[in-house]
Amino acid sequence: MPTFLIYTLGCKVNQYESQYVREGLERLGFQEARAGEKVDIGVVNTCTVTAESDLKSRKIIRHLARQHPEAKLVVMGCYASRAPQDLANLPGVVQLIRDKAELPEWLRQLGLADPPQGISSFGPRHRAFVKVQDGCQQRCRYCIVPLVRPMLRSRFPQEVLEEIQRLVWAGYREIVLTGIHLGHYGLDLPAPRPSLTDLVKEILELPGSFRVRLSSLEAMEIRPELLRLLSAQADRFCPHLHLPLQSGSNSILDRMGRPYRLEDFLKICDQIRFWLDSPALTTDILIGFPGETEEDFQATCRAVEQVGFSKIHIFPFSPRPGTPAAQMPDRPPVGVVRCRCEQMRHIAQRLRRQYMESLLGRTVQVLVEEVLDTTDKEDLSLPLSTPLKGEYSTIPCGHFTSGSLCKIRLNSHTTQNSSGSCSGKSYWPQNAAPNNVSVLRGTSERYVPVYFLGSPSWIGQLLVLQPQGVFEPEQDRFALWAGAIAENPCRV
């Protein structure tokens, strides 16, 4: 049986498109290669947002060519669109796909008469990304994306609804709507053009137990009707919005070509908090843009403090060939940029903790993604870097002594680090003998100690975590004991 490997860099849209290729190759009879197996086709889905992304893409291609010299390498993604000749000259590369719209035709060339209309699964995960839109025409002066994905392409609502229904039937309990410029969904469709709000409304009306999350949105494109809808459907929507701020200085925003002023951005954040209950607001901050002064940077620090972001993605400015910013003078020195990034990281960590602490004692909904494989008592207080996806572990209760910390990864905007003991009777169901503890492992960056008893059938399900008691915080640990009540008989 022929085999393939897929390497994916970059955004959620790239991850979706890699899954589309995976399903197409599987329809052709290919099988994903396991470690040590011969590879017939290697697909590298590249990113070119930063110079580091370019470097990683080239390294992966060269690595794949060395490890599998017999493989035919196919390179796709934004780097392939921006600099195809650079990649065509790398070892093993036999084909470049410069436009993702060409993927169905490429599969036809391989012999697949009927390419997929979308995806039907998303690997071993329990949350799935669904691409509903492609292309960006905003033309921010630092961004290469409008040059490599310039064509607006929105999927028809019925196609999206059918895909989501397939994923829900397949067991996925969180659907993440994603696009290159998600807020421009529908602008290229024939009249009457559906908006993103129209699409979300139809999705929320689909049957099944699942919730919806939106990926990155421009703040100025968040309409009151969308917020009203999300507020009315709070049990089915993840109250998390990613709003790229980039800078808190109006002069830098103007130089960047961003379509708002800081005061407009702050008003949108206030509106979101009015409609949504304790929303997690996350953002992107670009540091070291040409002309950025210390005063501009301090304005950005004040802005992120005022919003209170729960997470900040920090990017040092990377000049992209072909963008106006690449030719702009007055770039801050590298050492200054590095220092500002470090200052912003400290602020981001403090704001993240502040947001988590604001949720202590609250009932939250989480998606249990994977199993935590922890058998060493000494490791219980440390984050585990290599998840064993889908594994299920049982740990003797004696491993959990008073004050120990067990980190369980759950996908939620509202989970926290916590400390606790399993010695108290009130933390366990009546008549349950807590001699062993079942522990999960997953992929989120947020942790909560939840000691499950019984069958792991709740993995991949939406659970409701309820605080059952509060401990005094120990140093940097959060004082929450979380219990779980699910749609099944599992209890903590």
C-alpha positions as a Python dict, from the first residue, in 0.01 Angstrom:
ca = {
    (1, 'M'): (0, 0, 0),
    (2, 'P'): (146, 342, -94),
    (3, 'T'): (227, 574, 196),
    (4, 'F'): (236, 948, 265),
    (5, 'L'): (351, 1195, 526),
    (6, 'I'): (220, 1549, 585),
    (7, 'Y'): (406, 1824, 767),
    (8, 'T'): (205, 2136, 851),
    (9, 'L'): (330, 2476, 958),
    (10, 'G'): (130, 2785, 1043),
    (11, 'C'): (-233, 2868, 1100),
    (12, 'K'): (-557, 2678, 1154),
    (13, 'V'): (-644, 2722, 786),
    (14, 'N'): (-326, 2532, 694),
    (15, 'Q'): (-417, 2256, 939),
    (16, 'Y'): (-761, 2226, 783),
    (17, 'E'): (-615, 2211, 431),
    (18, 'S'): (-368, 1943, 537),
    (19, 'Q'): (-658, 1736, 665),
    (20, 'Y'): (-832, 1782, 330),
    (21, 'V'): (-520, 1645, 153),
    (22, 'R'): (-499, 1358, 401),
    (23, 'E'): (-855, 1247, 329),
    (24, 'G'): (-800, 1279, -45),
    (25, 'L'): (-489, 1062, -34),
    (26, 'E'): (-665, 805, 182),
    (27, 'R'): (-945, 784, -76),
    (28, 'L'): (-674, 702, -330),
    (29, 'G'): (-563, 409, -116),
    (30, 'F'): (-265, 577, 52),
    (31, 'Q'): (-185, 511, 416),
    (32, 'E'): (-13, 754, 651),
    (33, 'A'): (340, 626, 707),
    (34, 'R'): (444, 512, 1052),
    (35, 'A'): (790, 562, 1199),
    (36, 'G'): (1053, 381, 996),
    (37, 'E'): (826, 308, 700),
    (38, 'K'): (904, 400, 342),
    (39, 'V'): (731, 721, 224),
    (40, 'D'): (601, 753, -132),
    (41, 'I'): (460, 1108, -114),
    (42, 'G'): (567, 1376, 132),
    (43, 'V'): (352, 1690, 158),
    (44, 'V'): (488, 2002, 327),
    (45, 'N'): (228, 2271, 395),
    (46, 'T'): (435, 2587, 444),
    (47, 'C'): (392, 2923, 617),
    (48, 'T'): (562, 3252, 529),
    (49, 'V'): (428, 3497, 788),
    (50, 'T'): (779, 3550, 930),
    (51, 'A'): (1137, 3480, 825),
    (52, 'E'): (1143, 3209, 1093),
    (53, 'S'): (845, 3041, 923),
    (54, 'D'): (1038, 3034, 596),
    (55, 'L'): (1340, 2883, 770),
    (56, 'K'): (1133, 2612, 938),
    (57, 'S'): (967, 2523, 607),
    (58, 'R'): (1303, 2481, 431),
    (59, 'K'): (1445, 2276, 718),
    (60, 'I'): (1150, 2038, 713),
    (61, 'I'): (1178, 1989, 336),
    (62, 'R'): (1551, 1913, 360),
    (63, 'H'): (1493, 1682, 658),
    (64, 'L'): (1223, 1492, 471),
    (65, 'A'): (1448, 1460, 165),
    (66, 'R'): (1732, 1320, 377),
    (67, 'Q'): (1515, 1078, 574),
    (68, 'H'): (1314, 960, 273),
    (69, 'P'): (1520, 1011, -46),
    (70, 'E'): (1274, 796, -240),
    (71, 'A'): (977, 1019, -156),
    (72, 'K'): (823, 1261, -404),
    (73, 'L'): (790, 1589, -217),
    (74, 'V'): (494, 1817, -284),
    (75, 'V'): (514, 2166, -135),
    (76, 'M'): (206, 2381, -81),
    (77, 'G'): (110, 2676, 136),
    (78, 'C'): (191, 3046, 153),
    (79, 'Y'): (568, 3012, 112),
    (80, 'A'): (507, 2817, -209),
    (81, 'S'): (291, 3106, -328),
    (82, 'R'): (543, 3376, -235),
    (83, 'A'): (873, 3223, -351),
    (84, 'P'): (807, 2910, -559),
    (85, 'Q'): (1152, 2907, -720),
    (86, 'D'): (1328, 2904, -382),
    (87, 'L'): (1141, 2587, -290),
    (88, 'A'): (1152, 2421, -634),
    (89, 'N'): (1531, 2408, -607),
    (90, 'L'): (1530, 2218, -278),
    (91, 'P'): (1610, 1843, -286),
    (92, 'G'): (1327, 1602, -354),
    (93, 'V'): (1068, 1865, -452),
    (94, 'V'): (875, 1747, -758),
    (95, 'Q'): (567, 1972, -745),
    (96, 'L'): (453, 2305, -605),
    (97, 'I'): (90, 2390, -533),
    (98, 'R'): (79, 2770, -521),
    (99, 'D'): (-296, 2812, -474),
    (100, 'K'): (-499, 2594, -237),
    (101, 'A'): (-787, 2611, -485),
    (102, 'E'): (-573, 2377, -699),
    (103, 'L'): (-588, 2093, -443),
    (104, 'P'): (-890, 1914, -595),
    (105, 'E'): (-727, 1924, -939),
    (106, 'W'): (-402, 1786, -794),
    (107, 'L'): (-594, 1495, -643),
    (108, 'R'): (-759, 1434, -980),
    (109, 'Q'): (-414, 1420, -1140),
    (110, 'L'): (-325, 1147, -891),
    (111, 'G'): (-631, 952, -1005),
    (112, 'L'): (-907, 1057, -768),
    (113, 'A'): (-1212, 1118, -987),
    (114, 'D'): (-1424, 1260, -703),
    (115, 'P'): (-1216, 1478, -465),
    (116, 'P'): (-1367, 1551, -121),
    (117, 'Q'): (-1604, 1847, -88),
    (118, 'G'): (-1470, 1903, 262),
    (119, 'I'): (-1346, 1697, 554),
    (120, 'S'): (-1514, 1420, 753),
    (121, 'S'): (-1272, 1393, 1045),
    (122, 'F'): (-990, 1581, 1212),
    (123, 'G'): (-755, 1309, 1323),
    (124, 'P'): (-748, 1184, 1683),
    (125, 'R'): (-856, 1520, 1826),
    (126, 'H'): (-1197, 1594, 1970),
    (127, 'R'): (-1220, 1948, 1830),
    (128, 'A'): (-1219, 2019, 1457),
    (129, 'F'): (-1121, 2323, 1252),
    (130, 'V'): (-1360, 2416, 972),
    (131, 'K'): (-1238, 2658, 705),
    (132, 'V'): (-1526, 2877, 592),
    (133, 'Q'): (-1335, 3152, 412),
    (134, 'D'): (-1005, 3221, 234),
    (135, 'G'): (-822, 3534, 124),
    (136, 'C'): (-751, 3880, 263),
    (137, 'Q'): (-752, 4220, 97),
    (138, 'Q'): (-690, 4439, 402),
    (139, 'R'): (-330, 4524, 303),
    (140, 'C'): (-173, 4595, 641),
    (141, 'R'): (172, 4730, 553),
    (142, 'Y'): (366, 4460, 740),
    (143, 'C'): (165, 4156, 627),
    (144, 'I'): (253, 3924, 340),
    (145, 'V'): (-74, 3729, 354),
    (146, 'P'): (-276, 3954, 116),
    (147, 'L'): (-3, 3901, -144),
    (148, 'V'): (-8, 3521, -119),
    (149, 'R'): (-381, 3473, -52),
    (150, 'P'): (-541, 3773, -227),
    (151, 'M'): (-860, 3611, -357),
    (152, 'L'): (-1165, 3620, -131),
    (153, 'R'): (-1337, 3281, -137),
    (154, 'S'): (-1628, 3205, 97),
    (155, 'R'): (-1787, 2861, 114),
    (156, 'F'): (-2161, 2840, 65),
    (157, 'P'): (-2346, 2798, 396),
    (158, 'Q'): (-2501, 2463, 301),
    (159, 'E'): (-2158, 2314, 229),
    (160, 'V'): (-2029, 2432, 567),
    (161, 'L'): (-2338, 2302, 750),
    (162, 'E'): (-2308, 1960, 589),
    (163, 'E'): (-1941, 1939, 683),
    (164, 'I'): (-2005, 2037, 1044),
    (165, 'Q'): (-2289, 1786, 1069),
    (166, 'R'): (-2053, 1511, 947),
    (167, 'L'): (-1796, 1610, 1209),
    (168, 'V'): (-2054, 1617, 1489),
    (169, 'W'): (-2185, 1276, 1384),
    (170, 'A'): (-1823, 1154, 1391),
    (171, 'G'): (-1796, 1260, 1756),
    (172, 'Y'): (-1631, 1603, 1745),
    (173, 'R'): (-1766, 1821, 2021),
    (174, 'E'): (-1604, 2155, 1938),
    (175, 'I'): (-1611, 2321, 1597),
    (176, 'V'): (-1366, 2606, 1538),
    (177, 'L'): (-1465, 2833, 1249),
    (178, 'T'): (-1157, 2964, 1076),
    (179, 'G'): (-1053, 3167, 775),
    (180, 'I'): (-778, 3397, 653),
    (181, 'H'): (-1004, 3699, 716),
    (182, 'L'): (-1300, 3545, 894),
    (183, 'G'): (-1492, 3871, 928),
    (184, 'H'): (-1510, 3901, 548),
    (185, 'Y'): (-1706, 3579, 520),
    (186, 'G'): (-1978, 3610, 256),
    (187, 'L'): (-1858, 3930, 86),
    (188, 'D'): (-1780, 3742, -235),
    (189, 'L'): (-2098, 3529, -241),
    (190, 'P'): (-2395, 3617, -463),
    (191, 'A'): (-2681, 3820, -317),
    (192, 'P'): (-2841, 3788, -74),
    (193, 'R'): (-2495, 3762, 83),
    (194, 'P'): (-2485, 3572, 413),
    (195, 'S'): (-2280, 3734, 688),
    (196, 'L'): (-2068, 3556, 948),
    (197, 'T'): (-2353, 3611, 1195),
    (198, 'D'): (-2597, 3443, 955),
    (199, 'L'): (-2364, 3145, 921),
    (200, 'V'): (-2307, 3110, 1297),
    (201, 'K'): (-2683, 3127, 1359),
    (202, 'E'): (-2744, 2836, 1119),
    (203, 'I'): (-2461, 2635, 1273),
    (204, 'L'): (-2598, 2680, 1624),
    (205, 'E'): (-2932, 2544, 1505),
    (206, 'L'): (-2777, 2212, 1397),
    (207, 'P'): (-2868, 1912, 1612),
    (208, 'G'): (-2614, 1742, 1831),
    (209, 'S'): (-2405, 1807, 2141),
    (210, 'F'): (-2128, 2043, 2035),
    (211, 'R'): (-2005, 2395, 2084),
    (212, 'V'): (-1868, 2659, 1847),
    (213, 'R'): (-1554, 2869, 1872),
    (214, 'L'): (-1452, 3155, 1642),
    (215, 'S'): (-1089, 3201, 1544),
    (216, 'S'): (-923, 3538, 1487),
    (217, 'L'): (-1153, 3833, 1411),
    (218, 'E'): (-1081, 4199, 1347),
    (219, 'A'): (-1237, 4395, 1634),
    (220, 'M'): (-1409, 4642, 1401),
    (221, 'E'): (-1591, 4353, 1230),
    (222, 'I'): (-1764, 4233, 1547),
    (223, 'R'): (-2121, 4351, 1501),
    (224, 'P'): (-2382, 4396, 1777),
    (225, 'E'): (-2601, 4130, 1614),
    (226, 'L'): (-2318, 3876, 1646),
    (227, 'L'): (-2272, 3957, 2015),
    (228, 'R'): (-2647, 3931, 2079),
    (229, 'L'): (-2653, 3590, 1910),
    (230, 'L'): (-2353, 3461, 2107),
    (231, 'S'): (-2502, 3589, 2431),
    (232, 'A'): (-2833, 3414, 2361),
    (233, 'Q'): (-2649, 3087, 2282),
    (234, 'A'): (-2399, 3101, 2568),
    (235, 'D'): (-2426, 2725, 2632),
    (236, 'R'): (-2314, 2647, 2275),
    (237, 'F'): (-2053, 2915, 2217),
    (238, 'C'): (-1703, 2938, 2366),
    (239, 'P'): (-1680, 3292, 2507),
    (240, 'H'): (-1333, 3341, 2364),
    (241, 'L'): (-1250, 3598, 2096),
    (242, 'H'): (-908, 3657, 1944),
    (243, 'L'): (-878, 4025, 1849),
    (244, 'P'): (-542, 4128, 1693),
    (245, 'L'): (-446, 4466, 1843),
    (246, 'Q'): (-84, 4476, 1713),
    (247, 'S'): (-5, 4810, 1883),
    (248, 'G'): (-155, 5042, 2142),
    (249, 'S'): (-9, 5352, 1977),
    (250, 'N'): (-233, 5533, 1728),
    (251, 'S'): (68, 5664, 1537),
    (252, 'I'): (204, 5310, 1491),
    (253, 'L'): (-141, 5174, 1402),
    (254, 'D'): (-157, 5441, 1132),
    (255, 'R'): (191, 5348, 1000),
    (256, 'M'): (87, 4981, 1001),
    (257, 'G'): (-225, 5057, 796),
    (258, 'R'): (-453, 4914, 1063),
    (259, 'P'): (-818, 5023, 1013),
    (260, 'Y'): (-894, 5152, 1365),
    (261, 'R'): (-770, 5370, 1647),
    (262, 'L'): (-703, 5242, 1997),
    (263, 'E'): (-1012, 5406, 2145),
    (264, 'D'): (-1230, 5224, 1888),
    (265, 'F'): (-1070, 4891, 1980),
    (266, 'L'): (-1128, 4953, 2351),
    (267, 'K'): (-1496, 5033, 2291),
    (268, 'I'): (-1543, 4699, 2113),
    (269, 'C'): (-1383, 4516, 2407),
    (270, 'D'): (-1626, 4692, 2644),
    (271, 'Q'): (-1920, 4586, 2425),
    (272, 'I'): (-1799, 4224, 2425),
    (273, 'R'): (-1781, 4225, 2805),
    (274, 'F'): (-2130, 4372, 2824),
    (275, 'W'): (-2278, 4087, 2619),
    (276, 'L'): (-2063, 3789, 2720),
    (277, 'D'): (-2000, 3647, 3066),
    (278, 'S'): (-1630, 3668, 3161),
    (279, 'P'): (-1503, 3634, 2802),
    (280, 'A'): (-1143, 3536, 2733),
    (281, 'L'): (-999, 3804, 2504),
    (282, 'T'): (-669, 3716, 2339),
    (283, 'T'): (-458, 3916, 2096),
    (284, 'D'): (-149, 3956, 1877),
    (285, 'I'): (110, 4224, 1952),
    (286, 'L'): (373, 4323, 1694),
    (287, 'I'): (681, 4475, 1856),
    (288, 'G'): (957, 4669, 1682),
    (289, 'F'): (761, 4804, 1386),
    (290, 'P'): (959, 5074, 1201),
    (291, 'G'): (930, 5402, 1385),
    (292, 'E'): (822, 5249, 1718),
    (293, 'T'): (956, 5461, 2002),
    (294, 'E'): (972, 5379, 2372),
    (295, 'E'): (665, 5599, 2416),
    (296, 'D'): (479, 5394, 2152),
    (297, 'F'): (577, 5071, 2327),
    (298, 'Q'): (463, 5200, 2665),
    (299, 'A'): (129, 5296, 2507),
    (300, 'T'): (97, 4933, 2395),
    (301, 'C'): (174, 4813, 2749),
    (302, 'R'): (-96, 5039, 2890),
    (303, 'A'): (-346, 4922, 2627),
    (304, 'V'): (-302, 4550, 2699),
    (305, 'E'): (-333, 4621, 3072),
    (306, 'Q'): (-654, 4814, 3013),
    (307, 'V'): (-810, 4534, 2809),
    (308, 'G'): (-682, 4259, 3041),
    (309, 'F'): (-609, 4001, 2771),
    (310, 'S'): (-606, 3640, 2890),
    (311, 'K'): (-333, 3555, 2641),
    (312, 'I'): (-100, 3759, 2420),
    (313, 'H'): (85, 3627, 2115),
    (314, 'I'): (402, 3837, 2087),
    (315, 'F'): (580, 3880, 1755),
    (316, 'P'): (898, 4079, 1686),
    (317, 'F'): (871, 4265, 1356),
    (318, 'S'): (992, 4052, 1062),
    (319, 'P'): (1026, 4243, 732),
    (320, 'R'): (854, 4053, 453),
    (321, 'P'): (985, 4115, 100),
    (322, 'G'): (718, 4285, -109),
    (323, 'T'): (543, 4460, 180),
    (324, 'P'): (567, 4840, 229),
    (325, 'A'): (700, 4796, 584),
    (326, 'A'): (1007, 4611, 455),
    (327, 'Q'): (1133, 4941, 310),
    (328, 'M'): (1041, 5165, 604),
    (329, 'P'): (1323, 5338, 794),
    (330, 'D'): (1377, 5376, 1168),
    (331, 'R'): (1356, 5016, 1276),
    (332, 'P'): (1436, 4983, 1647),
    (333, 'P'): (1764, 4802, 1724),
    (334, 'V'): (1740, 4425, 1764),
    (335, 'G'): (1845, 4442, 2129),
    (336, 'V'): (1574, 4697, 2205),
    (337, 'V'): (1311, 4483, 2036),
    (338, 'R'): (1424, 4178, 2229),
    (339, 'C'): (1401, 4370, 2556),
    (340, 'R'): (1052, 4500, 2474),
    (341, 'C'): (934, 4149, 2386),
    (342, 'E'): (1057, 4026, 2722),
    (343, 'Q'): (877, 4308, 2904),
    (344, 'M'): (558, 4224, 2719),
    (345, 'R'): (594, 3856, 2809),
    (346, 'H'): (604, 3945, 3178),
    (347, 'I'): (290, 4156, 3141),
    (348, 'A'): (120, 3875, 2945),
    (349, 'Q'): (198, 3618, 3216),
    (350, 'R'): (61, 3843, 3488),
    (351, 'L'): (-258, 3921, 3292),
    (352, 'R'): (-308, 3552, 3218),
    (353, 'R'): (-286, 3464, 3585),
    (354, 'Q'): (-517, 3755, 3669),
    (355, 'Y'): (-779, 3627, 3425),
    (356, 'M'): (-756, 3272, 3557),
    (357, 'E'): (-791, 3387, 3915),
    (358, 'S'): (-1105, 3580, 3820),
    (359, 'L'): (-1266, 3245, 3736),
    (360, 'L'): (-1197, 3070, 4064),
    (361, 'G'): (-1511, 2917, 4209),
    (362, 'R'): (-1706, 2939, 3884),
    (363, 'T'): (-1887, 2657, 3705),
    (364, 'V'): (-1735, 2608, 3360),
    (365, 'Q'): (-1782, 2392, 3052),
    (366, 'V'): (-1480, 2207, 2917),
    (367, 'L'): (-1401, 1962, 2641),
    (368, 'V'): (-1199, 1669, 2772),
    (369, 'E'): (-953, 1607, 2491),
    (370, 'E'): (-700, 1343, 2590),
    (371, 'V'): (-558, 1135, 2871),
    (372, 'L'): (-278, 1242, 3100),
    (373, 'D'): (-22, 965, 3132),
    (374, 'T'): (133, 1024, 3475),
    (375, 'T'): (274, 744, 3686),
    (376, 'D'): (573, 911, 3854),
    (377, 'K'): (491, 1087, 4180),
    (378, 'E'): (774, 1335, 4126),
    (379, 'D'): (626, 1444, 3792),
    (380, 'L'): (283, 1533, 3925),
    (381, 'S'): (372, 1897, 3981),
    (382, 'L'): (535, 1945, 3640),
    (383, 'P'): (384, 2017, 3297),
    (384, 'L'): (427, 1717, 3069),
    (385, 'S'): (569, 1800, 2726),
    (386, 'T'): (501, 1484, 2526),
    (387, 'P'): (134, 1387, 2546),
    (388, 'L'): (42, 1027, 2479),
    (389, 'K'): (-276, 1101, 2292),
    (390, 'G'): (-571, 889, 2389),
    (391, 'E'): (-383, 705, 2667),
    (392, 'Y'): (-559, 642, 2997),
    (393, 'S'): (-379, 608, 3328),
    (394, 'T'): (-476, 491, 3675),
    (395, 'I'): (-266, 628, 3961),
    (396, 'P'): (-270, 508, 4323),
    (397, 'C'): (-446, 760, 4543),
    (398, 'G'): (-143, 780, 4768),
    (399, 'H'): (45, 971, 4498),
    (400, 'F'): (-177, 1272, 4565),
    (401, 'T'): (-64, 1413, 4895),
    (402, 'S'): (-182, 1739, 5045),
    (403, 'G'): (-51, 2032, 4843),
    (404, 'S'): (60, 1825, 4544),
    (405, 'L'): (-37, 1949, 4200),
    (406, 'C'): (-161, 1731, 3918),
    (407, 'K'): (-205, 1912, 3589),
    (408, 'I'): (-482, 1789, 3362),
    (409, 'R'): (-516, 1943, 3019),
    (410, 'L'): (-867, 2042, 2917),
    (411, 'N'): (-980, 2261, 2631),
    (412, 'S'): (-1163, 2553, 2783),
    (413, 'H'): (-1126, 2926, 2818),
    (414, 'T'): (-1194, 2889, 3187),
    (415, 'T'): (-974, 2618, 3336),
    (416, 'Q'): (-710, 2700, 3592),
    (417, 'N'): (-406, 2555, 3766),
    (418, 'S'): (-511, 2420, 4103),
    (419, 'S'): (-385, 2236, 4406),
    (420, 'G'): (-567, 1991, 4626),
    (421, 'S'): (-573, 1668, 4816),
    (422, 'C'): (-776, 1355, 4764),
    (423, 'S'): (-792, 1279, 5135),
    (424, 'G'): (-1119, 1459, 5206),
    (425, 'K'): (-1438, 1257, 5193),
    (426, 'S'): (-1637, 1545, 5045),
    (427, 'Y'): (-1444, 1531, 4720),
    (428, 'W'): (-1560, 1186, 4624),
    (429, 'P'): (-1896, 1025, 4548),
    (430, 'Q'): (-2053, 850, 4840),
    (431, 'N'): (-1948, 486, 4867),
    (432, 'A'): (-1668, 537, 4612),
    (433, 'A'): (-1337, 395, 4722),
    (434, 'P'): (-1071, 643, 4604),
    (435, 'N'): (-787, 393, 4600),
    (436, 'N'): (-701, 485, 4243),
    (437, 'V'): (-732, 802, 4039),
    (438, 'S'): (-793, 818, 3663),
    (439, 'V'): (-609, 1102, 3492),
    (440, 'L'): (-642, 1269, 3151),
    (441, 'R'): (-386, 1412, 2914),
    (442, 'G'): (-454, 1665, 2637),
    (443, 'T'): (-328, 1958, 2435),
    (444, 'S'): (-460, 2277, 2594),
    (445, 'E'): (-230, 2517, 2776),
    (446, 'R'): (-474, 2545, 3064),
    (447, 'Y'): (-477, 2292, 3344),
    (448, 'V'): (-709, 2179, 3617),
    (449, 'P'): (-675, 1882, 3857),
    (450, 'V'): (-978, 1663, 3805),
    (451, 'Y'): (-968, 1316, 3954),
    (452, 'F'): (-1201, 1093, 3756),
    (453, 'L'): (-1329, 754, 3862),
    (454, 'G'): (-1476, 494, 3636),
    (455, 'S'): (-1478, 440, 3261),
    (456, 'P'): (-1294, 688, 3032),
    (457, 'S'): (-1600, 705, 2807),
    (458, 'W'): (-1628, 1079, 2877),
    (459, 'I'): (-1311, 1155, 2677),
    (460, 'G'): (-1414, 1377, 2389),
    (461, 'Q'): (-1732, 1489, 2562),
    (462, 'L'): (-1839, 1828, 2693),
    (463, 'L'): (-1835, 1828, 3072),
    (464, 'V'): (-1941, 2084, 3329),
    (465, 'L'): (-1683, 2143, 3602),
    (466, 'Q'): (-1817, 2269, 3931),
    (467, 'P'): (-1607, 2394, 4224),
    (468, 'Q'): (-1651, 2166, 4525),
    (469, 'G'): (-1421, 2332, 4773),
    (470, 'V'): (-1149, 2595, 4792),
    (471, 'F'): (-799, 2555, 4935),
    (472, 'E'): (-558, 2826, 5035),
    (473, 'P'): (-329, 2909, 4742),
    (474, 'E'): (28, 2785, 4765),
    (475, 'Q'): (274, 3019, 4596),
    (476, 'D'): (180, 3028, 4228),
    (477, 'R'): (-86, 2757, 4251),
    (478, 'F'): (-453, 2836, 4204),
    (479, 'A'): (-693, 2743, 4479),
    (480, 'L'): (-966, 2551, 4307),
    (481, 'W'): (-1090, 2198, 4340),
    (482, 'A'): (-1293, 2108, 4035),
    (483, 'G'): (-1550, 1833, 4014),
    (484, 'A'): (-1718, 1710, 3700),
    (485, 'I'): (-2080, 1643, 3613),
    (486, 'A'): (-2129, 1515, 3262),
    (487, 'E'): (-2399, 1373, 3041),
    (488, 'N'): (-2284, 1033, 3165),
    (489, 'P'): (-2251, 886, 3515),
    (490, 'C'): (-1886, 988, 3558),
    (491, 'R'): (-1820, 1177, 3880),
    (492, 'V'): (-1525, 1318, 4069),
}
